[in-house]
Amino acid sequence: MPDLAVRRFALILATFLALAAAPSRAGVSPFPPIDLGTVAVGTAGQYDFTLPLTIPFASIPSSFDAITLYVAADAGEVAALALLGFSSPVTVGQVKAQMPTAAIVLAPPTMSISGITGNIGLGSLGCTATDCSWRVTWNLDTPGDFGAHLEVQVPSVTVANGGLLGVFLTLIYPLLQQFAASYLHYDVEVTAAAPRLPATPVPATGVAALVALGIALAALAALPLARRR
């Protein structure tokens, strides 16, 4: 790699690492809301959310392929990226194509909850070697539609089964950390409905009452005839 390309590449790495160290910002979930269904008002409920710590590139939906991870600032950065098999802008689709058998491995993350409407809470269930779990709970005291926004904070990522040069993997770590920060957002929705009251028999009125009375009288009149027989 020419000296100029090395310097350009070092600049790119420094930029990416600075981005990775920046605090993540609240984002919008890229997924459809998680529908927790309809529950009765005043009934407590829970939903367990499990996040795998290994996310294969192949499992990332194609709808994310066009997401831009980085844009080269000048021709020198374009050349440095080209040496690694990328073009500017670097997209999720390019990363998937360059590392089709690889996977993003998350360090044990945390999850926060925001945008809460109604009595909805979140608690951690801990992590295993393969996943982390959280429990969403609710106890809604009024009818209506309620929800919350869940956001996963990932302290760091690595790449498994990359099969590429270590310098390339060093480049991709902060890129994927930033992607994970915007990718792992989820919304939950739950509807609370007032419990249905049992049906109460309504006394017959009007014509219906007269018909019922006629049937009853006819039955009574038939009793003496039946006894004579």
C-alpha positions in Angstrom: 0.0 0.0 0.0 1.6 3.3 -1.0 2.6 5.7 1.8 -0.1 8.2 0.8 -2.8 5.5 0.9 -1.5 4.4 4.3 -1.9 8.0 5.6 -5.3 8.3 4.1 -6.3 5.0 5.5 -5.1 6.0 9.0 -7.2 9.1 8.7 -10.3 7.1 7.9 -9.6 4.8 10.8 -9.3 7.8 13.2 -12.5 9.2 11.9 -14.4 5.9 12.4 -13.0 5.4 15.8 -14.1 8.9 16.8 -17.6 8.2 15.6 -17.7 4.9 17.5 -16.7 6.7 20.7 -19.5 9.3 20.3 -22.6 8.8 22.4 -25.5 7.1 20.5 -28.6 9.1 19.7 -32.2 8.0 20.1 -33.4 6.5 16.9 -36.5 5.3 15.1 -37.2 1.6 15.0 -36.6 0.1 11.5 -38.9 -2.8 12.4 -42.7 -3.1 12.6 -44.0 -2.6 16.1 -44.1 -5.6 18.4 -47.9 -6.1 19.0 -48.5 -7.4 22.5 -52.2 -7.9 21.8 -55.3 -6.8 23.7 -55.5 -7.2 27.5 -58.2 -6.5 30.1 -57.9 -3.3 32.0 -56.3 -3.9 35.4 -54.7 -7.2 34.3 -50.9 -7.4 34.7 -48.9 -8.9 31.9 -45.4 -9.5 30.6 -43.4 -10.1 27.5 -39.8 -11.5 27.4 -37.6 -10.0 24.7 -34.4 -11.9 23.8 -31.6 -10.5 21.6 -29.0 -12.9 20.2 -25.4 -11.7 20.7 -24.4 -13.0 17.3 -26.0 -11.4 14.2 -25.0 -13.0 10.9 -24.6 -10.5 8.0 -26.9 -12.8 6.0 -29.7 -12.2 8.5 -29.7 -8.5 8.0 -32.8 -7.7 5.7 -32.0 -6.5 2.2 -34.1 -3.4 3.0 -31.0 -2.2 5.0 -28.5 -2.7 2.2 -28.7 0.9 1.0 -27.9 2.4 4.4 -24.8 4.5 4.2 -22.1 3.8 6.8 -19.5 6.2 5.6 -18.8 8.7 2.7 -15.3 9.4 1.6 -14.2 13.0 2.0 -11.9 13.1 -1.1 -10.3 11.1 -3.8 -7.5 9.9 -1.5 -10.1 8.3 0.8 -11.8 6.8 -2.2 -8.6 5.2 -3.3 -7.9 3.9 0.3 -11.4 2.3 0.4 -10.9 0.8 -3.0 -7.8 -1.0 -1.7 -10.1 -2.7 0.8 -12.7 -3.6 -1.9 -15.1 -0.8 -1.1 -16.5 2.1 -3.0 -17.8 5.4 -1.5 -20.4 5.6 0.0 -19.8 2.5 2.1 -23.1 0.8 2.5 -24.5 -2.1 4.5 -24.9 -4.0 1.3 -21.2 -3.7 0.5 -20.3 -5.0 3.9 -22.6 -8.0 3.4 -21.1 -8.7 0.0 -17.5 -8.5 1.3 -18.1 -10.6 4.3 -21.0 -13.0 3.4 -20.1 -15.7 6.0 -19.2 -13.3 8.8 -21.3 -12.2 11.8 -21.5 -9.2 14.1 -20.8 -10.3 17.7 -22.1 -7.9 20.3 -20.6 -7.4 23.7 -23.3 -7.8 26.4 -25.6 -4.8 25.8 -28.0 -2.9 27.9 -31.5 -1.8 27.0 -33.4 1.4 27.8 -37.0 2.3 27.6 -38.5 5.6 26.6 -41.6 7.1 25.1 -43.7 5.3 27.7 -47.5 5.7 27.6 -49.4 3.9 30.4 -47.9 1.8 33.2 -45.2 -0.1 31.2 -41.9 -1.1 32.7 -38.7 -2.9 31.7 -36.3 -5.2 33.7 -33.2 -7.1 32.7 -33.2 -10.9 32.9 -29.5 -11.2 32.3 -27.3 -12.6 29.6 -26.0 -16.1 28.7 -23.1 -16.9 26.4 -25.4 -16.5 23.4 -28.1 -13.9 24.2 -29.5 -11.3 26.5 -33.1 -11.0 27.7 -35.3 -8.3 29.1 -38.9 -8.4 30.4 -41.5 -5.8 29.4 -44.3 -5.6 32.0 -47.6 -3.7 32.1 -50.6 -3.1 34.3 -52.9 -0.7 32.5 -55.8 0.9 34.5 -57.6 2.6 31.7 -58.8 1.5 28.2 -56.8 2.6 25.2 -53.7 2.0 23.1 -50.3 2.2 24.9 -46.7 1.6 24.0 -43.0 2.2 24.6 -39.7 2.5 22.7 -36.9 0.0 23.4 -33.3 0.9 22.5 -30.3 -1.4 22.8 -26.9 0.2 23.8 -24.0 -1.9 22.5 -20.6 -1.1 24.2 -18.5 -2.8 21.5 -18.7 -5.2 18.6 -16.3 -7.7 17.0 -16.5 -9.7 13.7 -16.6 -13.5 13.7 -15.7 -15.6 10.6 -14.5 -12.6 8.7 -11.7 -14.4 6.9 -10.2 -11.1 5.8 -7.2 -9.0 6.7 -7.0 -7.8 10.3 -6.6 -4.2 9.2 -10.0 -4.5 7.3 -11.6 -5.9 10.5 -10.2 -3.1 12.5 -11.8 -0.7 10.1 -15.2 -2.4 10.2 -15.6 -2.7 14.0 -16.6 1.0 14.6 -18.7 1.0 11.5 -20.7 -2.0 12.7 -21.0 -0.5 16.2 -22.6 2.6 14.8 -24.9 0.5 12.6 -25.9 -1.6 15.6 -26.7 1.5 17.5 -29.3 2.6 14.9 -30.4 -1.0 14.0 -31.4 -2.3 17.5 -34.5 -0.1 18.2 -37.9 -1.6 18.8 -41.4 -0.4 19.6 -43.9 -2.3 21.6 -47.7 -1.8 21.5 -50.5 -3.1 23.8 -54.2 -2.3 23.9 -56.2 -2.3 27.1 -59.9 -3.0 26.9 -62.6 -2.8 29.5 -63.7 -6.3 30.6 -67.0 -7.4 29.1 -69.9 -7.6 31.6 -72.0 -10.9 31.6 -75.2 -10.6 29.6 -78.3 -9.9 31.8 -81.6 -11.4 30.7 -84.1 -8.7 29.6 -87.7 -9.3 30.5 -89.9 -9.7 27.4 -92.2 -6.8 26.5 -94.9 -5.9 24.0 -95.8 -8.6 21.4 -93.1 -10.9 22.6 -94.6 -10.9 26.1 -98.1 -11.6 24.8 -96.9 -14.6 22.7 -95.0 -16.0 25.7 -98.2 -15.5 27.9 -100.3 -17.3 25.3 -98.0 -20.3 25.1 -98.0 -20.5 28.9 -101.9 -20.4 29.1 -102.2 -23.0 26.3 -99.9 -25.3 28.2 -102.0 -24.9 31.4 -105.2 -25.5 29.6 -103.9 -28.7 28.1 -103.0 -30.2 31.5 -106.7 -31.3 32.5 -107.1 -32.9 29.1 -104.0 -34.8 29.5 -105.1 -36.0 32.9 -108.5 -37.3 31.6 -106.8 -39.3 29.0 
